Amino acid sequence: MYYAITGIDHPNSLDNRLAVRPAHVARLSALKEEGRLKLAGPFPAIDAEDPGAAGFTGSLIVAEFESLEAAQAWADADPYIAAGVYKEVSVRPLRVVLP
């Protein structure tokens, strides 16, 4: 089943986000290589593809896991949590209908 993982950033966490981004992306790349990643990306703080110094307000990951518990455990191990980027993370089952 697919799960929607939403992380909400702490204010002013852009420097921390950029510092641990390679580790965060490596985990997403592993999901992609396993064929389990549907989509992933950050929420820009402003209406721009590259928000620059405005940074981001969070992220969305949609990926396949064997259970809600497995998805939660994966989310809990995200480097953005350890680095203080995310102040809140939610994991919810998602029934993909389209495309």
C-alpha positions as CSV (number, residue, x, y, z in Angstrom):
1,M,0.0,0.0,0.0
2,Y,1.1,3.6,-0.5
3,Y,1.6,6.1,2.3
4,A,1.7,9.9,2.3
5,I,4.5,11.2,4.5
6,T,4.3,14.9,5.2
7,G,7.0,16.7,7.0
8,I,6.5,20.3,8.3
9,D,9.7,22.3,8.7
10,H,10.7,24.3,11.7
11,P,11.0,28.0,10.8
12,N,14.4,29.1,9.7
13,S,15.6,25.5,9.1
14,L,17.0,26.0,5.6
15,D,20.6,25.7,6.6
16,N,20.0,22.4,8.4
17,R,17.9,21.2,5.4
18,L,20.7,21.9,2.9
19,A,23.3,20.3,5.2
20,V,21.6,16.9,5.4
21,R,19.9,16.9,2.0
22,P,22.3,14.4,0.5
23,A,21.5,11.8,3.2
24,H,17.7,12.5,2.8
25,V,17.9,12.2,-1.0
26,A,19.9,9.0,-0.7
27,R,17.1,7.3,1.2
28,L,14.6,8.5,-1.4
29,S,16.8,7.2,-4.2
30,A,16.9,3.8,-2.5
31,L,13.1,3.7,-2.5
32,K,13.1,4.7,-6.1
33,E,15.6,1.9,-7.0
34,E,13.3,-0.6,-5.3
35,G,10.3,0.7,-7.3
36,R,8.5,1.9,-4.2
37,L,8.7,5.7,-4.6
38,K,5.7,7.3,-6.3
39,L,6.7,11.0,-5.8
40,A,8.7,13.2,-3.5
41,G,9.4,16.9,-3.2
42,P,9.6,20.0,-0.9
43,F,7.0,22.7,-0.5
44,P,8.6,26.0,-1.4
45,A,7.9,28.8,1.0
46,I,7.0,31.1,-1.9
47,D,5.4,30.6,-5.3
48,A,8.7,29.7,-7.1
49,E,10.4,26.6,-8.4
50,D,13.6,27.8,-6.6
51,P,12.6,29.8,-3.5
52,G,16.2,30.7,-2.7
53,A,16.7,32.1,0.8
54,A,12.9,31.9,1.5
55,G,13.5,28.1,1.8
56,F,10.8,25.5,2.2
57,T,7.9,24.8,4.6
58,G,8.0,21.0,4.4
59,S,8.0,18.0,2.2
60,L,5.7,15.3,0.7
61,I,6.8,11.7,0.0
62,V,4.4,9.1,-1.4
63,A,5.9,5.6,-1.3
64,E,4.9,2.0,-1.0
65,F,5.5,0.2,2.3
66,E,4.3,-3.1,3.7
67,S,2.4,-1.5,6.6
68,L,1.7,1.7,8.3
69,E,4.2,0.7,11.0
70,A,6.9,0.2,8.4
71,A,6.1,3.6,6.8
72,Q,6.2,5.3,10.2
73,A,9.5,3.7,11.1
74,W,11.0,4.8,7.8
75,A,9.7,8.3,8.3
76,D,11.0,8.4,11.9
77,A,14.6,7.6,10.7
78,D,14.7,10.6,8.2
79,P,17.8,12.7,8.6
80,Y,15.7,15.8,8.5
81,I,14.2,14.8,11.8
82,A,17.6,14.3,13.5
83,A,18.9,17.6,12.0
84,G,15.9,19.6,13.4
85,V,14.5,20.4,10.0
86,Y,11.1,18.8,10.5
87,K,9.0,19.8,13.6
88,E,6.2,17.5,12.7
89,V,5.8,14.4,10.5
90,S,2.5,12.6,9.6
91,V,2.2,9.3,7.9
92,R,-1.2,8.3,6.4
93,P,-2.3,5.5,4.2
94,L,-3.1,6.6,0.6
95,R,-5.3,4.9,-1.9
96,V,-3.8,5.9,-5.3
97,V,-6.7,6.3,-7.8
98,L,-5.1,8.4,-10.5
99,P,-3.0,8.2,-12.6
